[in-house]
Amino acid sequence: MINLLRTKEHKWIFQKNISSANQMFEFLDAAKNYGDYANPQLMLKELKERGVYRGRSTTGASNTFGVRRSEMKFYMFGYSYPQSKKSTFYQSPMTKSIFKDNSPKNVSKMSLINLFSIQFPHPFSDTDSCFQIYVGRLILKLLTDERINKKLYIDEFCYFLPFMEKVNESIYEELISSIIEYRSLSFYQKSVLFKSVENFDDVFSNVFHECNYYFLRIFQQLGVLEIFGDSSHNDGNLFRFNHGNCGTKRTDAYKSGAKISGYIKIADDLYDDVIDLINVYSPFAHVLMPSDPEMRSNEDFINELYNNRPLNYLALLDEYFEYDQHVNTIINNMLRESRYGTRDGRSFESALRDLFELFDQSENVEIISGSGNTDVLCCMRDEDDSFYKINIDAKMSSSSTSALNSSRLTHHLELTGSKYCIVVSPRFSSGVRRDIYDTNIVAIEAEVLANYCFCLFNKNNNESIDYSLLNQLILNNLGKNISSIVQNQIDQLYEL
């Protein structure tokens, strides 16, 4: 059989603070209802009134609420950035879709993408860094394998999967052979295997608790997996492991209170979708890592995990998401060109033009460029249907942003009759603050501009991005580097 290290510390960690899908949707529904003005105390009050949260105090504990928020991030419903407050909760594309259509069919399809997207390393899991594996892809791959009848019994799921660090084709074949061999054993022989693990009660009570009582049942309730009882499995016996010193037993019962175990399979109406996903996105592919060369920051890693890849998966299954994928590609292209674009800056200018065309208020965006003029000129529609123009100046290298020629940029404003100029760059030196002080110029880091677009597009029900908030922040902070101001405002909009 496959050789795996099995300890309490060496395993996948599935969070276990939300025990049902209903609690998840109450959380999301409360967040949706509060919209831009959500805050932790109001959310706690809302959830207590609904009976979803039962704290030990009258008002509830914000740290408990925070743990549950973290669990929603683990299950790919939302995310936050490292520099943001822990209370921020940006909607993933799947959550955005559920907010628009909460029918059981759409919920199950979006939750399938959530499962397919779960991997280790994971930004909201304490699983050890030695685990580098596409968890969701592996589970779904196994559940399509005819050699094990497209199903996994709960006990074999818990005996093998949570201890797998990595998987490739040869390891996968060894795993399949091991599962088949395991199935040929009697209940007594399987018990010997479990008990041969040092501190087996401690190890497997935790594994069965996390996997069977939480992870599997949550995805069953979300409509992704189906769990069936099987009275013939292990001759009707259950594995029982002592959890702590209070006499609690953790078992492989297929549902609460059941006396028999069972197995999991993919929900029938999702099976073809799983096949389509697995055929294109293999569980054996290189696992996304924060250390990958293209991941220049932890924000890049989170955006790739929560936005870019899920939108690729969604677009594969439904052409409805192709436009979302298109928007996401434009945002990411702007960020990439700000860092790696051509030396003359033309590719960055083109990427900024494409980005500003996404704004709902944008009427015309054109590249002017050339000596003595702005790089990009935008005509925007104001709230009263009047028009105003803005200049966009693209700066790539650190040397070009160590100092900004405010006189030149102000001259460009006079030439175009624009209200203000936005200078966009991957980063700015501290001296820029002095250069643009008391001018109609603002500076913003490309990454913050991208974050604004990611978040405001995810919030917007139209297929565009609302510019009005950014416009107001600029008008209130002319002559400043507004990067931190914009990021803080985004965090406040999504603070739960």
C-alpha positions as CSV (number, residue, x, y, z in Angstrom):
1,M,0.0,0.0,0.0
2,I,1.0,3.6,-0.5
3,N,3.3,4.8,2.3
4,L,1.9,7.9,4.0
5,L,2.9,9.7,7.1
6,R,-0.1,9.9,9.4
7,T,0.0,12.2,12.3
8,K,-2.3,14.9,13.8
9,E,0.0,17.6,12.6
10,H,0.7,16.1,9.2
11,K,-2.6,16.2,7.4
12,W,-5.0,18.4,5.5
13,I,-6.8,20.8,7.7
14,F,-10.5,21.4,7.0
15,Q,-11.9,24.2,9.1
16,K,-14.8,23.1,11.3
17,N,-16.6,26.2,12.6
18,I,-19.5,26.1,10.2
19,S,-21.4,22.8,10.3
20,S,-23.9,23.3,7.5
21,A,-24.5,24.9,4.2
22,N,-27.5,26.7,5.7
23,Q,-25.2,28.6,8.0
24,M,-23.0,29.5,5.1
25,F,-25.9,31.0,3.1
26,E,-27.3,32.8,6.1
27,F,-23.8,34.4,6.5
28,L,-23.7,35.4,2.8
29,D,-27.3,36.6,2.8
30,A,-26.7,38.8,5.8
31,A,-23.6,40.2,4.1
32,K,-25.6,40.9,0.9
33,N,-28.4,42.7,2.8
34,Y,-26.0,45.0,4.6
35,G,-24.2,45.8,1.4
36,D,-21.7,48.7,1.6
37,Y,-22.4,49.4,5.2
38,A,-21.9,46.1,6.9
39,N,-20.1,46.0,10.2
40,P,-19.3,43.2,12.6
41,Q,-21.7,44.2,15.4
42,L,-24.6,44.6,13.0
43,M,-23.8,41.3,11.3
44,L,-23.6,39.5,14.7
45,K,-27.0,40.9,15.7
46,E,-28.5,39.8,12.4
47,L,-27.2,36.3,12.6
48,K,-28.3,35.9,16.3
49,E,-31.8,37.1,15.4
50,R,-31.9,34.4,12.6
51,G,-30.8,31.8,15.0
52,V,-27.7,31.0,13.0
53,Y,-25.2,32.2,15.6
54,R,-25.5,31.2,19.3
55,G,-22.7,32.8,21.3
56,R,-22.0,32.5,25.0
57,S,-22.7,36.2,25.5
58,T,-25.7,38.4,24.7
59,T,-23.9,40.2,21.9
60,G,-21.8,37.4,20.6
61,A,-18.1,37.2,20.2
62,S,-16.4,39.0,17.3
63,N,-13.5,36.6,17.3
64,T,-15.9,33.6,16.8
65,F,-17.5,35.6,14.0
66,G,-14.1,36.2,12.5
67,V,-13.3,32.5,12.6
68,R,-16.5,31.8,10.6
69,R,-15.6,34.5,8.2
70,S,-12.3,32.8,7.7
71,E,-14.1,29.5,7.0
72,M,-16.1,31.1,4.3
73,K,-12.8,32.2,2.7
74,F,-11.5,28.6,3.0
75,Y,-14.4,27.3,1.1
76,M,-13.7,29.9,-1.6
77,F,-16.8,32.1,-1.1
78,G,-14.7,35.2,-0.5
79,Y,-11.2,36.4,0.2
80,S,-9.2,39.3,1.6
81,Y,-5.8,40.7,0.9
82,P,-2.8,40.4,3.3
83,Q,-2.6,44.2,3.9
84,S,-6.4,44.5,4.3
85,K,-8.2,44.2,7.6
86,K,-9.1,40.7,8.5
87,S,-12.7,41.8,8.6
88,T,-12.7,42.4,4.8
89,F,-14.6,39.9,2.7
90,Y,-14.4,40.3,-1.1
91,Q,-16.9,38.2,-3.1
92,S,-15.5,35.4,-5.3
93,P,-17.0,35.1,-8.7
94,M,-19.0,32.1,-7.4
95,T,-20.6,34.1,-4.6
96,K,-21.4,36.9,-7.0
97,S,-23.2,34.4,-9.2
98,I,-25.1,32.9,-6.2
99,F,-26.2,36.4,-5.2
100,K,-27.8,36.8,-8.7
101,D,-29.2,33.3,-8.9
102,N,-29.6,31.3,-5.7
103,S,-31.5,28.4,-7.3
104,P,-30.3,24.9,-6.2
105,K,-29.0,24.2,-9.7
106,N,-26.8,27.3,-9.7
107,V,-25.7,26.9,-6.1
108,S,-24.5,23.4,-6.8
109,K,-22.6,24.4,-9.9
110,M,-20.9,27.4,-8.2
111,S,-20.1,25.2,-5.2
112,L,-18.5,22.6,-7.6
113,I,-16.2,25.4,-8.7
114,N,-15.5,26.2,-5.0
115,L,-14.5,22.5,-4.4
116,F,-12.5,22.3,-7.6
117,S,-10.6,25.5,-6.6
118,I,-9.5,24.2,-3.2
119,Q,-5.8,23.5,-3.0
120,F,-2.9,23.5,-0.6
121,P,-1.1,25.8,-0.1
122,H,-4.2,27.8,0.8
123,P,-4.1,31.4,2.1
124,F,-6.8,30.7,4.7
125,S,-5.6,27.3,6.0
126,D,-2.9,26.4,8.5
127,T,-2.1,23.1,6.6
128,D,1.6,22.5,6.6
129,S,3.6,23.9,3.7
130,C,4.8,20.4,2.7
131,F,1.3,19.8,1.3
132,Q,1.3,21.0,-2.3
133,I,-1.8,19.4,-3.9
134,Y,-5.0,20.2,-5.8
135,V,-7.4,18.8,-3.1
136,G,-10.6,19.4,-5.0
137,R,-9.3,18.2,-8.3
138,L,-8.0,15.0,-6.7
139,I,-11.2,14.2,-4.9
140,L,-13.3,14.7,-8.1
141,K,-10.8,12.7,-10.2
142,L,-11.1,9.8,-7.9
143,L,-14.9,10.0,-8.0
144,T,-14.8,9.6,-11.8
145,D,-12.5,6.6,-11.8
146,E,-14.3,3.5,-12.9
147,R,-11.8,1.2,-11.2
148,I,-13.1,2.2,-7.8
149,N,-16.7,2.4,-9.1
150,K,-16.7,6.2,-9.1
151,K,-17.1,6.3,-5.4
152,L,-15.1,6.7,-2.2
153,Y,-16.2,5.1,1.1
154,I,-15.9,7.4,4.1
155,D,-13.4,5.3,5.9
156,E,-11.0,5.0,2.9
157,F,-11.3,8.7,2.2
158,C,-10.2,9.4,5.8
159,Y,-7.5,6.7,5.8
160,F,-5.7,7.9,2.6
161,L,-6.5,11.3,1.3
162,P,-5.8,13.8,4.2
163,F,-2.2,12.5,4.4
164,M,-1.3,13.0,0.8
165,E,1.3,15.7,0.3
166,K,1.5,15.6,-3.5
167,V,0.1,13.7,-6.4
168,N,1.3,12.9,-9.9
169,E,0.3,10.2,-12.3
170,S,2.4,7.5,-10.7
171,I,1.4,8.4,-7.2
172,Y,-2.3,8.5,-8.3
173,E,-2.0,4.9,-9.7
174,E,-0.4,3.8,-6.5
175,L,-3.3,5.4,-4.6
176,I,-5.9,3.6,-6.8
177,S,-4.2,0.3,-6.2
178,S,-4.1,0.9,-2.5
179,I,-7.8,1.8,-2.4
180,I,-8.6,-1.4,-4.3
181,E,-6.4,-3.5,-1.9
182,Y,-7.9,-1.8,1.1
183,R,-11.4,-2.7,-0.1
184,S,-10.5,-6.3,-0.2
185,L,-9.7,-6.3,3.6
186,S,-12.1,-7.3,6.3
187,F,-13.3,-4.8,8.9
188,Y,-10.9,-6.4,11.4
189,Q,-7.9,-6.1,9.0
190,K,-8.8,-2.4,8.4
191,S,-9.0,-1.8,12.1
192,V,-5.5,-3.2,12.4
193,L,-4.3,-0.7,9.9
194,F,-5.9,2.3,11.7
195,K,-4.6,1.1,15.1
196,S,-1.0,0.7,13.7
197,V,-0.8,4.5,13.5
198,E,0.8,6.0,16.6
199,N,-1.8,7.9,18.7
200,F,-4.5,6.6,16.3
201,D,-7.4,7.8,18.4
202,D,-6.1,11.4,18.4
203,V,-5.2,11.3,14.7
204,F,-8.3,9.7,13.3
205,S,-10.9,11.3,15.6
206,N,-9.7,14.6,14.2
207,V,-9.6,13.4,10.6
208,F,-13.0,11.8,10.8
209,H,-14.4,14.9,12.5
210,E,-13.1,17.4,9.9
211,C,-13.7,15.2,6.8
212,N,-16.9,13.4,7.6
213,Y,-18.8,15.7,10.0
214,Y,-17.9,18.9,8.1
215,F,-16.2,18.9,4.7
216,L,-18.1,16.0,3.0
217,R,-21.5,16.9,4.5
218,I,-21.1,20.5,3.7
219,F,-20.5,19.7,0.0
220,Q,-23.4,17.2,0.1
221,Q,-25.7,20.0,1.3
222,L,-24.3,22.3,-1.3
223,G,-25.4,19.8,-3.9
224,V,-22.0,18.8,-5.2
225,L,-21.6,15.4,-3.5
226,E,-24.1,12.7,-2.7
227,I,-23.6,10.4,0.4
228,F,-25.3,7.0,0.5
229,G,-25.5,4.5,3.3
230,D,-24.3,1.0,2.7
231,S,-25.3,-1.6,5.3
232,S,-23.0,-4.3,3.7
233,H,-19.9,-2.1,3.9
234,N,-17.5,-3.5,6.6
235,D,-20.3,-5.9,7.5
236,G,-22.3,-3.1,9.0
237,N,-19.6,-2.0,11.4
238,L,-18.5,1.5,12.2
239,F,-15.0,2.7,13.1
240,R,-15.1,4.6,16.3
241,F,-12.3,6.9,17.6
242,N,-12.1,8.6,21.0
243,H,-12.0,12.4,20.6
244,G,-10.3,13.9,23.7
245,N,-11.0,12.7,27.2
246,C,-14.8,13.5,27.4
247,G,-16.0,10.2,25.9
248,T,-16.9,11.6,22.5
249,K,-16.6,9.2,19.6
250,R,-16.0,10.1,15.9
251,T,-17.2,7.6,13.4
252,D,-17.6,7.0,9.7
253,A,-21.5,7.0,9.9
254,Y,-22.9,8.3,6.6
255,K,-25.2,10.8,8.4
256,S,-25.8,12.0,11.9
257,G,-27.2,9.2,14.1
258,A,-26.7,6.5,11.5
259,K,-25.6,3.1,12.6
260,I,-23.9,2.3,9.2
261,S,-21.2,3.9,7.1
262,G,-21.5,4.7,3.4
263,Y,-19.8,6.3,0.4
264,I,-19.7,9.5,-1.5
265,K,-20.2,10.2,-5.2
266,I,-20.6,13.2,-7.5
267,A,-24.1,14.5,-7.9
268,D,-25.5,13.1,-11.1
269,D,-26.3,16.5,-12.7
270,L,-22.7,17.7,-12.2
271,Y,-20.9,14.6,-13.4
272,D,-20.4,15.9,-17.0
273,D,-19.2,19.2,-15.7
274,V,-16.6,17.4,-13.6
275,I,-15.4,15.5,-16.6
276,D,-15.0,18.7,-18.6
277,L,-13.0,20.3,-15.8
278,I,-10.7,17.4,-15.1
279,N,-10.0,16.9,-18.9
280,V,-8.7,20.4,-19.1
281,Y,-7.3,21.1,-15.6
282,S,-5.4,18.1,-14.3
283,P,-4.9,17.3,-10.6
284,F,-1.3,16.4,-11.6
285,A,-0.5,19.8,-12.9
286,H,2.0,22.1,-11.1
287,V,0.2,23.4,-8.0
288,L,-0.1,27.2,-7.8
289,M,2.5,28.5,-5.3
290,P,3.1,31.9,-3.8
291,S,6.8,31.3,-4.7
292,D,6.0,30.9,-8.4
293,P,8.0,33.5,-10.5
294,E,4.8,35.1,-11.9
295,M,3.5,35.6,-8.3
296,R,5.2,38.9,-7.5
297,S,3.1,39.3,-4.3
298,N,0.7,37.6,-2.1
299,E,-2.0,39.6,-3.7
300,D,-1.1,38.0,-7.0
301,F,-1.5,34.6,-5.5
302,I,-4.9,35.4,-4.0
303,N,-6.2,37.0,-7.2
304,E,-5.0,34.0,-9.2
305,L,-6.6,31.5,-6.8
306,Y,-9.9,33.4,-6.2
307,N,-10.5,35.3,-9.5
308,N,-8.4,34.2,-12.5
309,R,-8.6,30.5,-12.2
310,P,-12.2,30.2,-11.0
311,L,-13.3,32.4,-13.9
312,N,-11.4,30.1,-16.3
313,Y,-13.3,27.1,-14.9
314,L,-16.6,28.9,-15.1
315,A,-16.1,30.0,-18.7
316,L,-15.3,26.4,-19.6
317,L,-18.7,25.2,-18.3
318,D,-20.8,28.2,-19.3
319,E,-20.3,30.9,-22.0
320,Y,-22.2,33.3,-19.7
321,F,-19.0,33.7,-17.8
322,E,-16.9,34.5,-20.8
323,Y,-17.4,38.2,-20.4
324,D,-16.4,38.1,-16.7
325,Q,-13.3,36.2,-17.8
326,H,-12.6,38.9,-20.5
327,V,-12.8,41.6,-17.9
328,N,-10.6,39.7,-15.5
329,T,-8.0,39.3,-18.3
330,I,-8.0,43.0,-19.0
331,I,-7.4,43.8,-15.4
332,N,-4.6,41.3,-15.1
333,N,-3.1,42.4,-18.3
334,M,-2.9,46.0,-17.0
335,L,-1.1,44.8,-13.9
336,R,1.3,42.6,-15.9
337,E,2.1,45.3,-18.4
338,S,2.8,47.7,-15.6
339,R,5.6,45.4,-14.5
340,Y,6.8,43.7,-17.6
341,G,5.7,45.8,-20.5
342,T,7.8,47.2,-23.3
343,R,10.5,49.7,-22.4
344,D,8.8,52.5,-24.4
345,G,5.7,52.1,-22.2
346,R,3.4,51.6,-25.2
347,S,2.1,48.2,-24.1
348,F,1.2,49.6,-20.6
349,E,-0.6,52.6,-22.2
350,S,-2.7,50.1,-24.3
351,A,-3.5,48.1,-21.3
352,L,-4.6,51.2,-19.4
353,R,-6.8,52.2,-22.3
354,D,-8.5,48.8,-22.3
355,L,-9.0,49.0,-18.5
356,F,-10.6,52.5,-18.5
357,E,-12.9,51.4,-21.3
358,L,-14.5,49.0,-18.7
359,F,-15.7,51.8,-16.5
360,D,-19.5,52.4,-16.7
361,Q,-19.0,56.2,-17.0
362,S,-16.4,56.0,-19.8
363,E,-17.6,57.4,-23.1
364,N,-14.3,57.5,-25.1
365,V,-10.8,56.4,-24.3
366,E,-7.9,57.0,-26.7
367,I,-4.1,56.8,-26.7
368,I,-2.6,60.2,-27.4
369,S,1.0,59.6,-26.3
370,G,3.9,61.2,-28.0
371,S,6.1,64.0,-26.9
372,G,4.4,66.9,-25.1
373,N,1.1,65.2,-24.5
374,T,-0.7,62.8,-22.2
375,D,-0.5,59.1,-22.7
376,V,-4.2,58.3,-22.5
377,L,-7.2,60.7,-22.7
378,C,-10.6,59.7,-21.3
379,C,-13.9,61.3,-21.7
380,M,-16.2,60.5,-18.8
381,R,-19.9,61.0,-18.2
382,D,-20.8,62.7,-14.9
383,E,-23.9,62.0,-12.7
384,D,-25.7,65.0,-14.3
385,D,-25.0,63.6,-17.8
386,S,-22.4,66.3,-18.4
387,F,-18.9,65.3,-19.6
388,Y,-15.4,65.8,-18.3
389,K,-12.0,64.6,-19.4
390,I,-9.2,63.1,-17.5
391,N,-5.5,62.3,-18.4
392,I,-3.8,59.0,-17.6
393,D,-0.1,58.9,-17.5
394,A,1.6,55.5,-17.5
395,K,4.9,55.1,-15.6
396,M,6.8,51.8,-15.6
397,S,10.3,52.0,-14.3
398,S,11.3,53.0,-10.7
399,S,13.6,55.6,-12.1
400,S,10.7,57.4,-13.9
401,T,8.7,57.5,-10.7
402,S,11.5,58.6,-8.3
403,A,10.3,62.1,-9.3
404,L,7.4,63.3,-11.4
405,N,7.5,66.4,-13.6
406,S,4.4,68.1,-12.3
407,S,4.9,71.1,-14.6
408,R,4.8,68.8,-17.7
409,L,1.8,67.0,-16.4
410,T,0.0,70.2,-15.6
411,H,0.8,71.5,-19.1
412,H,-0.9,68.3,-20.5
413,L,-4.0,69.1,-18.5
414,E,-4.1,72.6,-20.1
415,L,-3.7,71.1,-23.6
416,T,-6.5,68.6,-23.2
417,G,-8.8,70.6,-20.9
418,S,-8.9,67.7,-18.5
419,K,-10.1,67.9,-14.9
420,Y,-7.1,66.0,-13.4
421,C,-4.3,63.6,-14.2
422,I,-3.9,60.0,-12.8
423,V,-0.3,58.7,-12.8
424,V,-0.3,54.9,-12.7
425,S,2.8,52.9,-11.9
426,P,3.8,49.7,-10.1
427,R,5.3,51.8,-7.3
428,F,6.3,55.3,-6.4
429,S,9.1,56.8,-4.3
430,S,8.3,58.9,-1.3
431,G,9.5,62.0,-3.2
432,V,6.4,61.9,-5.5
433,R,4.4,63.3,-2.6
434,R,6.3,66.6,-2.9
435,D,6.3,66.6,-6.7
436,I,2.6,66.6,-7.1
437,Y,1.6,68.6,-3.9
438,D,-1.0,71.2,-4.6
439,T,-1.7,70.1,-8.2
440,N,-4.5,68.4,-10.0
441,I,-2.5,65.3,-10.2
442,V,-2.8,62.0,-8.2
443,A,-0.7,58.9,-8.2
444,I,-2.0,55.4,-7.8
445,E,-0.2,52.0,-7.7
446,A,-1.2,49.7,-10.5
447,E,-2.0,46.9,-8.0
448,V,-4.4,49.1,-6.0
449,L,-6.1,50.2,-9.3
450,A,-6.5,46.5,-10.2
451,N,-7.9,45.7,-6.8
452,Y,-10.4,48.4,-7.2
453,C,-11.5,47.0,-10.5
454,F,-11.6,43.4,-9.2
455,C,-13.8,44.4,-6.3
456,L,-16.1,46.9,-7.9
457,F,-16.8,44.6,-10.9
458,N,-17.6,41.8,-8.5
459,K,-20.1,44.1,-6.7
460,N,-21.7,45.5,-9.8
461,N,-24.8,43.9,-11.3
462,N,-24.0,45.6,-14.6
463,E,-21.3,44.3,-16.9
464,S,-19.1,47.3,-16.1
465,I,-17.1,48.9,-13.3
466,D,-18.4,51.9,-11.4
467,Y,-16.0,54.8,-11.6
468,S,-17.9,57.2,-9.3
469,L,-16.2,56.1,-6.1
470,L,-12.7,56.5,-7.5
471,N,-13.6,59.8,-9.0
472,Q,-14.8,61.1,-5.7
473,L,-11.7,59.9,-3.9
474,I,-9.5,61.6,-6.5
475,L,-11.4,64.9,-6.3
476,N,-11.1,64.8,-2.5
477,N,-7.3,64.0,-2.5
478,L,-5.8,65.9,-5.5
479,G,-2.0,66.3,-5.2
480,K,-1.5,63.0,-3.3
481,N,-0.5,59.4,-3.8
482,I,-4.0,57.9,-3.2
483,S,-2.9,54.3,-3.2
484,S,-3.5,53.7,0.5
485,I,-6.6,55.9,0.5
486,V,-8.2,53.8,-2.2
487,Q,-7.3,50.5,-0.7
488,N,-8.6,51.5,2.7
489,Q,-11.9,52.6,1.1
490,I,-12.2,49.2,-0.7
491,D,-11.6,47.5,2.6
492,Q,-14.3,49.5,4.3
493,L,-16.8,48.6,1.5
494,Y,-16.2,44.9,2.1
495,E,-15.8,44.9,5.8
496,L,-18.0,42.3,7.5
